[in-house]
Amino acid sequence: MRQHRFARPPGAAEIFLVRHGESAAAVEGQPFPLVDGQGDPPLHPEGHRQAAAVADRLQHEDISAIYVTTLTRTHQTAAPLADKLGFTPVVEPDLREVHLGEWEGGVFRKHVAEGHPIAQRMRLEQRWDVIPGAEPADRFRERVRRGIIRIAERHADECVVVVSHGGTMGEILGMATGGRPFAFNGSDNGSISHLVVLGDAWIVRRYNDTAHLGLHLTTRPEPLT
């Protein structure tokens, strides 16, 4: 008997996880606006180009819905695909980015770039919550799991697009594989990862697909927001 290509199991939901496009640059002394205490920058012009490329890549898939988070950059990334498909994106608050506490509003980027001791500790311990005031790791993991399960139960035997964030996608894929917490935190802006969910069985089909973006292999993703 010949081998066959993977087929979505009956009752499973197929999820294309899209990291939002590149967001506006952080400028010292000009913090990003906040939404519920989280930095909410719009897309950089390059981010809009990436969003258009995502739409071109996914428009011919059999998509039933598009999900976004509470933050502007996911709405703007989803917009070109939503326009092509005639969909109104649905907001799933539980898939918003990890809350970075005192490092929100663009401070995170600055401290990471400068090699701040807490940023080094964060990478060593693989925990966001070493940042003062940041979201506790177990709380972040639980709300992200809740968001994915909610979408999967709503879309059995269907395929959906979820536009989310680097930290959130890393948490999702880490849970799916049982990997280290930061093992999947290197996804590029505008990249596509692919998850199949059936109950407690989460199957990773693809990670950080950037073929539609024309990225060179040595491109370095900007951290998180």
SEKEKE-896069 format. One record per residue: z, y, x of N, C-alpha, C in turn. Coordinates in nm, 3 decimals. Example, Ala and Ser with C-alpha at 12.3 -4.5 7.8 and 13.67 -1.06 7.14 Angstrom:
BEGIN
      nup   nnorth    neast     caup  canorth   caeast      cup   cnorth    ceast
    0.780   -0.569    1.319    0.780   -0.450    1.230    0.780   -0.330    1.320
    0.708   -0.225    1.285    0.714   -0.106    1.367    0.787    0.003    1.290
This chain:
BEGIN
      nup   nnorth    neast     caup  canorth   caeast      cup   cnorth    ceast
    0.000   -0.119    0.085    0.000    0.000    0.000    0.000    0.124    0.089
   -0.085    0.220    0.056   -0.094    0.343    0.135    0.026    0.434    0.108
    0.056    0.517    0.208    0.158    0.618    0.188    0.104    0.730    0.100
    0.194    0.794    0.028    0.154    0.900   -0.063    0.226    1.029   -0.028
    0.165    1.140   -0.063    0.227    1.269   -0.041    0.351    1.284   -0.129
    0.441    1.371   -0.084    0.563    1.398   -0.161    0.526    1.452   -0.299
    0.596    1.406   -0.399    0.580    1.458   -0.535    0.718    1.500   -0.586
    0.723    1.612   -0.655    0.850    1.660   -0.710    0.908    1.555   -0.804
    1.032    1.513   -0.785    1.092    1.412   -0.873    1.103    1.465   -1.017
    1.091    1.378   -1.115    1.107    1.422   -1.254    1.242    1.490   -1.275
    1.239    1.606   -1.341    1.361    1.680   -1.370    1.401    1.778   -1.262
    1.333    1.775   -1.146    1.368    1.863   -1.036    1.305    2.001   -1.053
    1.367    2.099   -0.990    1.311    2.235   -0.984    1.259    2.258   -0.843
    1.144    2.321   -0.834    1.083    2.354   -0.705    1.100    2.504   -0.685
    1.157    2.543   -0.572    1.190    2.684   -0.548    1.126    2.733   -0.419
    1.041    2.835   -0.431    0.991    2.905   -0.313    1.089    3.018   -0.281
    1.158    3.006   -0.169    1.255    3.107   -0.125    1.183    3.207   -0.035
    1.175    3.330   -0.080    1.105    3.435   -0.004    1.209    3.533    0.050
    1.207    3.554    0.181    1.292    3.661    0.234    1.221    3.793    0.208
    1.296    3.893    0.161    1.237    4.023    0.131    1.162    4.079    0.253
    1.069    4.171    0.228    0.996    4.236    0.336    1.087    4.325    0.420
    1.036    4.367    0.533    1.113    4.452    0.624    1.162    4.577    0.550
    1.289    4.607    0.563    1.345    4.724    0.495    1.347    4.844    0.589
    1.376    4.960    0.532    1.373    5.085    0.606    1.465    5.079    0.727
    1.427    5.153    0.831    1.506    5.156    0.954    1.642    5.222    0.929
    1.742    5.171    1.000    1.875    5.232    0.994    1.879    5.351    1.090
    1.927    5.464    1.042    1.938    5.585    1.124    2.085    5.624    1.130
    2.137    5.637    1.252    2.279    5.669    1.267    2.310    5.803    1.200
    2.419    5.805    1.124    2.459    5.925    1.052    2.394    5.939    0.916
    2.300    5.847    0.883    2.234    5.850    0.752    2.245    5.711    0.689
    2.364    5.677    0.640    2.384    5.543    0.585    2.295    5.515    0.465
    2.262    5.389    0.448    2.185    5.350    0.331    2.265    5.377    0.204
    2.198    5.406    0.092    2.270    5.411   -0.035    2.331    5.274   -0.064
    2.438    5.273   -0.142    2.508    5.149   -0.172    2.492    5.111   -0.319
    2.482    4.983   -0.345    2.486    4.927   -0.479    2.599    4.825   -0.481
    2.702    4.851   -0.561    2.821    4.765   -0.564    2.875    4.742   -0.424
    2.872    4.847   -0.343    2.928    4.839   -0.209    2.837    4.780   -0.104
    2.714    4.744   -0.139    2.622    4.685   -0.043    2.506    4.779   -0.013
    2.464    4.781    0.115    2.352    4.866    0.155    2.227    4.832    0.077
    2.157    4.937    0.033    2.041    4.916   -0.054    1.919    4.997   -0.006
    1.871    4.968    0.115    1.752    5.040    0.163    1.626    4.994    0.090
    1.527    5.081    0.078    1.397    5.039    0.026    1.318    4.968    0.135
    1.200    4.923    0.102    1.115    4.860    0.202    1.055    4.963    0.296
    1.040    4.923    0.420    0.960    4.993    0.520    0.813    4.975    0.481
    0.722    5.063    0.523    0.579    5.039    0.493    0.531    4.900    0.534
    0.581    4.849    0.647    0.545    4.714    0.687    0.597    4.612    0.586
    0.711    4.639    0.526    0.765    4.551    0.424    0.674    4.543    0.302
    0.612    4.654    0.265    0.518    4.653    0.152    0.395    4.569    0.187
    0.350    4.578    0.313    0.237    4.494    0.354    0.275    4.347    0.346
    0.394    4.314    0.390    0.440    4.176    0.383    0.450    4.129    0.238
    0.496    4.216    0.149    0.506    4.180    0.008    0.369    4.149   -0.050
    0.268    4.228   -0.014    0.133    4.203   -0.063    0.081    4.069   -0.011
    0.113    4.037    0.113    0.069    3.910    0.171    0.136    3.792    0.102
    0.264    3.806    0.067    0.334    3.702   -0.008    0.265    3.679   -0.142
    0.229    3.788   -0.209    0.161    3.776   -0.339    0.029    3.703   -0.326
   -0.048    3.737   -0.223   -0.176    3.669   -0.201   -0.156    3.520   -0.175
   -0.047    3.486   -0.107   -0.021    3.347   -0.072    0.021    3.265   -0.193
    0.102    3.323   -0.281    0.165    3.246   -0.388    0.099    3.260   -0.525
    0.003    3.348   -0.539   -0.049    3.378   -0.672   -0.116    3.258   -0.740
   -0.161    3.161   -0.664   -0.230    3.047   -0.724   -0.138    2.926   -0.745
   -0.011    2.941   -0.711    0.085    2.834   -0.738    0.120    2.833   -0.888
    0.167    2.719   -0.934    0.203    2.705   -1.075    0.346    2.756   -1.096
    0.360    2.886   -1.098    0.491    2.951   -1.100    0.533    2.984   -1.243
    0.656    2.953   -1.277    0.708    2.978   -1.411    0.791    3.104   -1.421
    0.851    3.149   -1.309    0.937    3.267   -1.312    0.955    3.320   -1.171
    0.993    3.447   -1.163    1.026    3.511   -1.036    1.167    3.567   -1.048
    1.249    3.535   -0.949    1.387    3.585   -0.946    1.405    3.682   -0.830
    1.487    3.785   -0.854    1.523    3.882   -0.752    1.674    3.901   -0.756
    1.728    3.979   -0.663    1.871    4.007   -0.664    1.893    4.149   -0.717
    2.014    4.198   -0.701    2.048    4.331   -0.749    1.998    4.442   -0.657
    1.940    4.406   -0.542    1.907    4.504   -0.438    1.758    4.537   -0.436
    1.730    4.664   -0.412    1.594    4.720   -0.426    1.490    4.645   -0.346
    1.523    4.606   -0.224    1.421    4.545   -0.137    1.366    4.415   -0.194
    1.445    4.342   -0.273    1.390    4.221   -0.334    1.298    4.255   -0.451
    1.332    4.358   -0.528    1.245    4.400   -0.638    1.109    4.447   -0.584
    1.112    4.526   -0.477    0.988    4.578   -0.421    0.904    4.466   -0.358
    0.970    4.367   -0.302    0.897    4.253   -0.244    0.832    4.169   -0.353
    0.901    4.152   -0.464    0.849    4.069   -0.573    0.738    4.139   -0.653
    0.735    4.272   -0.648    0.648    4.348   -0.737    0.500    4.310   -0.729
    0.438    4.297   -0.611    0.295    4.262   -0.609    0.265    4.127   -0.674
    0.350    4.027   -0.650    0.328    3.896   -0.713    0.352    3.904   -0.862
    0.456    3.975   -0.903    0.484    3.990   -1.046    0.367    4.058   -1.117
    0.307    4.158   -1.054    0.191    4.227   -1.113    0.073    4.131   -1.128
    0.049    4.050   -1.026   -0.064    3.956   -1.033   -0.045    3.852   -1.143
    0.080    3.809   -1.164    0.107    3.702   -1.260    0.146    3.754   -1.398
    0.171    3.884   -1.408    0.212    3.941   -1.536    0.354    3.905   -1.573
    0.441    3.885   -1.473    0.581    3.847   -1.496    0.673    3.967   -1.480
    0.786    3.962   -1.547    0.896    4.054   -1.522    1.003    3.976   -1.446
    1.033    4.014   -1.322    1.132    3.940   -1.245    1.269    3.939   -1.314
    1.340    3.829   -1.296    1.473    3.810   -1.352    1.576    3.833   -1.240
    1.681    3.909   -1.269    1.784    3.936   -1.169    1.887    3.823   -1.167
    1.910    3.768   -1.049    2.016    3.668   -1.028    2.116    3.727   -0.927
    2.224    3.788   -0.977    2.318    3.858   -0.888    2.383    3.768   -0.784
    2.401    3.640   -0.814    2.472    3.553   -0.720    2.393    3.525   -0.593
    2.265    3.559   -0.589    2.184    3.536   -0.470    2.163    3.662   -0.387
    2.245    3.766   -0.413    2.239    3.886   -0.330    2.291    3.853   -0.189
    2.271    3.946   -0.098    2.312    3.925    0.041    2.462    3.913    0.054
    2.507    3.853    0.164    2.649    3.847    0.195    2.701    3.991    0.211
    2.820    4.016    0.158    2.879    4.150    0.167    2.940    4.166    0.306
    2.900    4.272    0.375    2.939    4.292    0.515    3.056    4.387    0.533
    3.128    4.416    0.426    3.250    4.495    0.438    3.229    4.630    0.504
    3.305    4.656    0.610    3.298    4.786    0.678    3.168    4.805    0.755
    3.087    4.702    0.765    2.961    4.712    0.838    2.840    4.728    0.745
    2.865    4.763    0.620    2.754    4.788    0.527    2.689    4.924    0.556
    2.574    4.946    0.489    2.507    5.076    0.497    2.427    5.099    0.622
    2.403    4.994    0.702    2.326    5.007    0.826    2.410    4.990    0.951
    2.543    4.988    0.936    2.633    4.974    1.051    2.614    4.838    1.118
    2.588    4.735    1.040    2.569    4.600    1.093    2.460    4.600    1.200
    2.347    4.660    1.170    2.236    4.659    1.265    2.276    4.724    1.397
    2.345    4.835    1.388    2.387    4.908    1.507    2.479    4.822    1.593
    2.580    4.763    1.533    2.676    4.685    1.609    2.615    4.559    1.668
    2.525    4.495    1.594    2.458    4.376    1.646    2.371    4.413    1.766
    2.296    4.523    1.753    2.208    4.566    1.861    2.286    4.602    1.987
    2.406    4.656    1.969    2.488    4.699    2.082    2.574    4.587    2.139
    2.571    4.469    2.076    2.651    4.358    2.124    2.800    4.377    2.103
    2.836    4.438    1.990    2.976    4.461    1.957    3.055    4.330    1.968
    3.180    4.335    2.018    3.259    4.212    2.033    3.273    4.132    1.904
    3.286    4.201    1.791    3.298    4.127    1.665    3.166    4.059    1.630
    3.052    4.122    1.663    2.923    4.059    1.640    2.909    3.933    1.725
    2.960    3.939    1.848    2.957    3.820    1.934    3.047    3.710    1.878
    3.163    3.750    1.828    3.253    3.652    1.769    3.192    3.591    1.642
    3.123    3.674    1.564    3.057    3.629    1.442    2.958    3.516    1.474
    2.878    3.535    1.579    2.781    3.433    1.616    2.850    3.308    1.671
    2.954    3.328    1.750    3.024    3.215    1.810    3.090    3.128    1.703
    3.158    3.192    1.607    3.229    3.120    1.503    3.141    3.088    1.383
    3.022    3.150    1.376    2.928    3.132    1.265    2.995    3.163    1.132
    3.056    3.283    1.128    3.122    3.331    1.007    3.096    3.481    0.993
    3.050    3.520    0.872    3.034    3.663    0.844    3.169    3.731    0.828
    3.268    3.655    0.784    3.395    3.719    0.745    3.487    3.752    0.862
    3.437    3.742    0.985    3.512    3.802    1.096    3.492    3.954    1.097
    3.390    4.002    1.027    3.367    4.146    1.011    3.475    4.201    0.917
    3.538    4.312    0.951    3.645    4.366    0.865    3.596    4.391    0.722
    3.668    4.333    0.628    3.636    4.354    0.487    3.520    4.274    0.434
    3.459    4.188    0.516    3.342    4.111    0.472    3.380    4.003    0.372
    3.281    3.954    0.300    3.301    3.852    0.198    3.350    3.721    0.259
    3.456    3.662    0.206    3.504    3.535    0.260    3.397    3.426    0.253
    3.393    3.343    0.355    3.287    3.243    0.368    3.282    3.148    0.248
    3.397    3.102    0.202    3.395    3.007    0.092    3.350    3.072   -0.038
    3.384    3.199   -0.056    3.341    3.270   -0.176    3.190    3.293   -0.175
    3.136    3.330   -0.058    2.992    3.349   -0.044    2.918    3.218   -0.073
    2.965    3.111   -0.012    2.899    2.982   -0.030    2.900    2.939   -0.177
    3.011    2.958   -0.244    3.023    2.913   -0.382    2.933    2.993   -0.475
    2.926    3.125   -0.456    2.840    3.203   -0.548    2.692    3.173   -0.524
    2.654    3.150   -0.397    2.515    3.116   -0.368    2.479    2.981   -0.430
    2.568    2.883   -0.414    2.546    2.753   -0.476    2.532    2.767   -0.628
    2.619    2.848   -0.687    2.616    2.870   -0.831    2.482    2.927   -0.875
    2.430    3.022   -0.798    2.302    3.084   -0.834    2.187    2.985   -0.829
    2.183    2.902   -0.724    2.075    2.804   -0.712    2.085    2.699   -0.823
    2.203    2.651   -0.850    2.221    2.549   -0.955    2.180    2.606   -1.091
    2.216    2.730   -1.117    2.180    2.793   -1.244    2.027    2.799   -1.261
    1.958    2.840   -1.156    1.812    2.848   -1.163    1.751    2.709   -1.177
    1.802    2.612   -1.100    1.746    2.477   -1.106    1.763    2.414   -1.244
    1.878    2.435   -1.303    1.901    2.378   -1.437    1.811    2.444   -1.541
    1.780    2.569   -1.521    1.697    2.643   -1.615    1.550    2.605   -1.602
    1.511    2.552   -1.485    1.368    2.530   -1.459    1.339    2.387   -1.414
    1.395    2.291   -1.484    1.361    2.151   -1.456    1.212    2.129   -1.476
    1.149    2.059   -1.382    1.006    2.027   -1.386    0.919    2.152   -1.374
    0.973    2.257   -1.315    0.896    2.381   -1.297    0.911    2.431   -1.153
    0.827    2.528   -1.120    0.829    2.591   -0.989    0.858    2.740   -1.007
    0.951    2.793   -0.928    0.987    2.934   -0.938    0.988    2.997   -0.799
    0.982    3.129   -0.797    0.995    3.207   -0.673    1.128    3.281   -0.678
    1.202    3.273   -0.569    1.328    3.347   -0.556    1.316    3.438   -0.435
    1.319    3.569   -0.457    1.315    3.665   -0.347    1.458    3.704   -0.315
    1.501    3.670   -0.194    1.640    3.690   -0.159    1.652    3.748   -0.018
    1.758    3.711    0.054    1.797    3.777    0.179    1.819    3.675    0.290
    1.815    3.723    0.414    1.826    3.634    0.528    1.955    3.554    0.531
    2.068    3.621    0.511    2.196    3.551    0.512    2.210    3.453    0.397
    2.162    3.493    0.281    2.169    3.407    0.162    2.081    3.284    0.179
    1.958    3.305    0.227    1.869    3.192    0.248    1.924    3.097    0.354
    1.986    3.153    0.458    2.048    3.068    0.558    2.157    2.982    0.498
    2.236    3.040    0.408    2.343    2.965    0.342    2.286    2.855    0.254
    2.180    2.886    0.179    2.117    2.787    0.091    2.066    2.668    0.172
    1.992    2.696    0.277    1.931    2.589    0.355    2.036    2.514    0.436
    2.141    2.583    0.478    2.251    2.515    0.545    2.320    2.416    0.454
    2.343    2.456    0.329    2.404    2.364    0.232    2.311    2.246    0.205
    2.181    2.273    0.196    2.086    2.166    0.165    2.082    2.060    0.274
    2.100    2.101    0.398    2.085    2.008    0.511    2.218    1.961    0.570
    2.328    2.028    0.533    2.455    1.997    0.596    2.462    2.048    0.738
    2.376    2.146    0.772    2.371    2.200    0.907    2.480    2.302    0.933
    2.485    2.352    1.058    2.580    2.456    1.094    2.552    2.581    1.011
    2.654    2.664    0.982    2.636    2.776    0.890    2.524    2.873    0.925
    2.501    2.898    1.056    2.399    2.996    1.094    2.269    2.930    1.141
    2.254    2.800    1.117    2.137    2.728    1.168    2.005    2.781    1.113
    2.008    2.839    0.991    1.885    2.886    0.928    1.885    3.037    0.907
    1.955    3.110    0.993    1.962    3.256    0.975    1.852    3.332    1.049
    1.751    3.263    1.097    1.645    3.331    1.172    1.516    3.351    1.097
    1.518    3.348    0.964    1.392    3.360    0.890    1.333    3.500    0.902
    1.201    3.507    0.907    1.131    3.635    0.919    1.121    3.705    0.785
    1.113    3.837    0.789    1.086    3.913    0.667    0.952    3.870    0.609
    0.950    3.843    0.479    0.828    3.800    0.412    0.796    3.652    0.429
    0.885    3.577    0.495    0.860    3.434    0.513    0.890    3.357    0.384
    0.836    3.236    0.377    0.855    3.148    0.262    0.920    3.018    0.308
    1.030    2.982    0.244    1.088    2.851    0.261    1.077    2.778    0.127
    1.097    2.648    0.129    1.060    2.567    0.011    1.169    2.464   -0.013
    1.226    2.468   -0.131    1.340    2.383   -0.166    1.311    2.311   -0.298
    1.349    2.184   -0.304    1.341    2.108   -0.429    1.484    2.066   -0.465
    1.525    2.096   -0.587    1.663    2.073   -0.629    1.667    1.982   -0.751
    1.741    1.873   -0.737    1.766    1.782   -0.849    1.913    1.742   -0.844
    1.994    1.809   -0.924    2.138    1.785   -0.919    2.194    1.820   -0.783
    2.265    1.724   -0.723    2.324    1.746   -0.592    2.227    1.719   -0.478
    2.107    1.671   -0.511    2.006    1.644   -0.408    1.921    1.769   -0.386
    1.936    1.831   -0.270    1.858    1.949   -0.232    1.767    1.908   -0.116
    1.638    1.917   -0.136    1.540    1.871   -0.038    1.468    1.992    0.021
    1.474    2.008    0.153    1.402    2.117    0.220    1.262    2.069    0.255
    1.163    2.136    0.199    1.024    2.099    0.222    0.957    2.186    0.329
    1.011    2.307    0.349    0.946    2.401    0.442    1.048    2.509    0.478
    1.036    2.559    0.602    1.125    2.668    0.645    1.046    2.772    0.722
    1.067    2.900    0.686    1.013    3.014    0.760    0.861    3.008    0.778
    0.791    2.975    0.672    0.644    2.973    0.675    0.594    3.118    0.676
    0.522    3.154    0.782    0.471    3.291    0.796    0.320    3.293    0.814
    0.251    3.185    0.777    0.107    3.178    0.798    0.034    3.294    0.732
    0.084    3.340    0.618    0.021    3.449    0.544    0.043    3.585    0.610
    0.138    3.593    0.703    0.172    3.721    0.767    0.101    3.742    0.900
    0.046    3.636    0.956   -0.022    3.647    1.084    0.073    3.679    1.198
    0.197    3.627    1.192    0.296    3.656    1.295    0.274    3.571    1.418
    0.293    3.633    1.534    0.293    3.559    1.659    0.423    3.481    1.669
    0.422    3.367    1.737    0.540    3.283    1.743    0.659    3.349    1.810
    0.636    3.450    1.894    0.748    3.514    1.962    0.804    3.632    1.885
    0.753    3.657    1.764    0.808    3.765    1.682    0.955    3.740    1.655
    1.037    3.843    1.667    1.180    3.831    1.643    1.216    3.896    1.510
    1.281    3.822    1.419    1.320    3.883    1.291    1.430    3.985    1.308
    1.427    4.086    1.225    1.536    4.183    1.225    1.655    4.121    1.153
    1.777    4.136    1.207    1.891    4.069    1.146    1.922    4.121    1.006
    1.936    4.028    0.914    1.980    4.058    0.779    1.906    4.176    0.714
    1.983    4.279    0.674    1.927    4.386    0.593    1.832    4.472    0.670
